Amino acid sequence: MLKFYKGSILFTLICLAAAAWYVWMQTGTLTGTASLLWIVVVLSILEVSLSFDNAVVNAKVLEEMDEVWQRRFLTWGMVIAVFGMRVIFPLAIVAIAAGLGPVDTIKLSLNDPERYEEIVSSAHVGIAGFGGAFLAMVGLKYFFDSDKDVHWIKAIEERLSSFARIEALEIALLLVALYLISLLLPQDEALTFIIAGTLGIVTFIAVEAISTILEMQDEARAAAGAVARSGLGGFLYLNVLDGSFSFDGVIGAFALSNNMVVIALGLSIGAMFVRSMTIMLVQKGTLAQYRYLENGAFWAIVTLGVIMLLSAKYHIPEAVTGLIGAVLIGLSLWWSVRWQKRHPNAAG
């Protein structure tokens, strides 16, 4: 198992060394350095706990991609995840909200972290609407599937699967949820929330459309005798999904530190371990081995989407979010083991 995490361990050591050097230059004391290094470690653990369900869903998509695109997800995708979502995304929010240029935004994040945190946090309603809607669509799309034949919570999942024949029902349900939550918000925030949530739904549909078009092209090439699978559609889907998962982690990180460098290093370590975990799940065939693990992950995603939407009005600690996801996945894993013992000769 260690072979899957060699890169993550090396990346962690590099990030901790960089963090130690940066913090020492800022504080000049062993106590201050140790304190901020501990925050980096806690942030990395927080990221992993919030994103384990992300790893399971990523593995489901990666199983259908060839090894080339799996490696690209671990390399190029990591660059997007670290520099795109953990660094550039918060900076872009501040730049747009404060009307600053890129250089001035970076200076603000380094020299006035309190103001930087305030601006990023002020964009939480829009982030909650977009990220929550996208994640909810990911989860609902999985359960509103008439071809789905493995049901963990049968009373609910079988009913949702039967409703899949009603076209776009999940979109209608989510739009109603967005409207109801917006009624709890002040007028200006309600409009932001509705627009962001709608854009989250549109983004999901757009990514699905791109994936479908690319799959059609692959099928056409296969029919012509060519053996090729681009994997680009899945790659795009995975990175948008990762971005949606990272929203709450980025915002929640400010509860521990408002230092942009510390936050970026801590979350990046966690993101790297999540990617290594994803590759391990694919290559070890864990999803096939544990019958209900995938179901548990998607229930966790639906729950996270709902929590993100509600966080536009109510403060919900990240520890609660991570705990709920861990419990759902743990229960699905235990249920899978129990099922396998009862059906030792059945395929996973």
N, C-alpha and C positions, 0 to 999 in steps of 0.2 A: 504493500500500500504506500510505502514511503516514496516510491518512484514517482507517484503522481504529484507529490508535494515538494519535490526538490526545488523546482523553480520558485514556488511560493516562499519556501524557507529562505532561499538566497535573496529574493526580493525583499523579504521582511528584514533581513540583516542589513541590507543596503539602506532601506528606509529608516531603520532605527539609528544607523550610523549618521545619516543625513540629519535626522531629527536631533540627535545628541549634539552635533556640531552647531546646528542652527540655534538651538535653545541655549547652549553654552555661550554663544556669541551674544545672545539677547540678555541673559541673566548673569552669567559669570559666576554662578554658584552651583555647587553640587546638589543642594537641596532643590533649587529651582529646576535644574536639569532633570533630576529624578522625578519630580512631580509632573512635569510636562511629558516626559517619556511614558509615565504611567497612563496619562490621558491618551496618548497615541495607541497604547496597547488596548485600553478599554474601548476606544473608538473602533478599532479593528474587530474586536469581539462583538461589538454592537452591530457592525455591518454584516458579519457572518450570521448572527442570530436572526437578523431581519431578512436575510436573503437566502436562507437554506431552501425555502420553497422555490425561490428563483432558480436555484441550481437544478432542482428536480425538473422544472418546466423546460429549462434550457436543454437538459439531457434528452427530453422527449423530442425536441426539434433537431438536436445534433445527431440523433440516431439515424435520421433520414439524410444526413449530409455526408459527403465523402471526407476522407482524412485531411485533404488539402484545406477544405473550408473549416474543419474542426481546428486545425492549427492556426488558421487566420483569425478565428474567433478568439483563440487564446492570446494571439500576438496583436494584430491590428485592433481587435475588439477591446483588448486591455488598454491600449493607448486611448481609444475613444472613451472608455469607462473612467480612466484615471484623469486624463487631462480635459476630456470633454465635459463629463458630468460632475466631477469632484472639484475642478478648478475653473474651467472656462464658464460653465453654466452659472455658478454664483456670481462671478465677475460680470457676466452679461446682464444679469438681473440688476445689479447695482448700477452698471453703466446706463441702462435704459431708464431706470427709476430716478437716478440722480442727474441724468443728462451729461454724463462725463465721458471723456475719451478713454481708450484702453489704458494708456499710461497713467492718467490721473486715477483711474479706478484701482489699478494695482497699488499705487501709492497710498490710496485711502485704505485698502485692505491691510496694508503693512503698518501704516503709521497711525491709523485711527480705527482699530478693530471694533470698538464699541459702536461707532456710526455705521460701519460696514455690516455688523450683525443686525442693527436696527433696520437697515434698508432691505436686507435679504429676508428678514422675518416679516416685514410689511407686505411682501409678495406672497405670503403663505396661502391666502385665499385662492389666488389663481393657480398656484402650484397644486393645492389640494384638489381643486376642481379638475384640472387636466390629468394629473397622475392617478387620482382616484377613479375617474371615468375610464381611463385606458385599462387599468388593472381590472376593474369590474367587468369590462368587455371581454378581456382575456379569460376570466373565470367563467362568465356566463356562456361564452361561446363554447366552452368545453362541455358544460352540462346540458345546454340546449342543442343536443346532437342526437338525431334519431338513430344513427348507426352505433352509438355508444352501447356496449353490452356488458361492461363490468361496472357494477354499482356497489358502492360501499354503504352509504346511507340510503338503502333501497327505497324507503318510503318517500324520500324527497327526490332522489336522483332519477328513479324510474318515471316519476310524474314530470319532471323537467324535460327528460328525454322525449316523452310523448308529446309535450307542448312544442317541440322543435318544428313540427309541421306547420305551425303558425309563423309565417314569414316575418322576420325582423322583430319578434316579440321581445327579445332581450334589449334591443335598442329602445323600444317604447317604454319598457319598465325602467330603464336607466334614466331616460329623459324625465319621466314622472318623478323619480327620486331626486334628480337635480333640481327640479322645480320646487318640490316640497322642502328641501333643505334650504333653498334660496329664500323661502318665506321667513326663515329664522334669522336672516342676515339684514344688516342695514341696506338701504336701496343701492348705494354705489357698489358695495361689496357683492350684493346679490347679482348685479349685472356682470361683474367680473367673473363670479363663480359660474354663472350660466354659460358665458362665452367660453371660458376655459374648459368646462366640462364638455361642451359641444365640440370644441377643437380636439379634445381627447378621443371622443367617439370617431370623429372624422379621420384622425390620425390612424386609429386602429383599422378603420375600413380601408384607408389608403395603403397601409402596409399589407393588409390581406389581399388587396387588389394586385399590388406589385408581385407578391408571392405567387398568386394564381397565374398571372401573365407569364412569369418566368417558368413556372411548372409546365404551362402549355407549350412553351418553346422547347423545353427539355423533352417533352413527349413527342413533339414533332421531329426533333433530331433523332430520337430513339426509333421512331417509325421509319426514318430514312436510313437506318442502319448504323447511326452514330451512337456510341456509348458515352454519354456526357450528362453531367448534372451540375448546373452552375453553383447552387447553394447560396446564391446572392440574396434571394428572397428571404431565406431563413436567417441569413446573417443580419439583414436589415431589421427583421422582426426581433431578433434576440437583443440587438443594441437598443432599440426603442423600449423594449421590455425592461432591460437593465436600467435605462434612464428613468423609467417610471418607478422602479424599485428604489433608486438612489435618492429620489426627492425627499422622502421622509428622513432618510439617514443624514442628508446634508443639513436639513433644517434642525433635526434633533441634535446634531453634533454641537450646536451652539449652546446647548444646556451644559456642556462640559468645557468648552473653550470657544473663544471668538477669534482665535488666531488662525488665519487662513492656511498657513503652512502646516500647522499641527493637524488641523482637520483633514487636509488633503492627504497627508502621509498616513494617518490612521485609517481613513476610509479606503485608501488605495490598497493597503495591506489586506483588509477584509475582502475587497473586490477580487484580488488575486487568488485568495484561498477559495472563494466561491467558484471561480473559473476552474481551478484545479479539481475541486469537488465535482464539478459538472463533467469533466473529462473522465474522472474515475467512475462515475455512475454509468457513463456510456460504455466504456471499455470493459467494465466488469458485468454489464448486463443487469444492473441492480433493479431497473424498472420492471424487467420481466420476472425477476426472482421474487419481488415483493408486490403482490397482486394489487393492493390498494394504495400503494405509496403515491402514485400519480394523482389519485382522487384526493388524498389528503393535502397534497401540495396545492391543487386548484381550489380546494375549500379555503386554504390559508390565503390564497391570492384574492378570492372574493372577499374574505374577511378584511384583508389589508385595504382593498379598494373601498369598502364601506367605511372603515376607520378613517381613511384619508379624506373621504367626502365629509364625514361628520366633524373632522378636525377643523374644518372651516369655521365652525361655530363653537365646538367644545375642545378643550385641551385634553388629549389622551397621551399619557407618557409612552415613550418608545419602548420602555421595558414591558409594558402591557402588550403592545403590538407583537414584539418578539416572542413573548411567552405564549400568546394565543397560537401563533404560527407553529411554534415548537410542539405544543400540546397536540394540535391537529395532526401534524406529521408523525409524532410519536404514537398516537393512537392508531393511525392508519398502518404504521409499520407493525405494531403489535397485532393488529387485526389480520394483517397479511401473514404473519408467522403462524397465527392460530389457524387460519384457513389452510395453509400449506401442510400443517400437521394432520388436519382432518382429511386432506386430499393429497396424500403423498405421491400418488401416481399421476396427478394432473399437472399440466403445464402452467407456468406462472401467468 
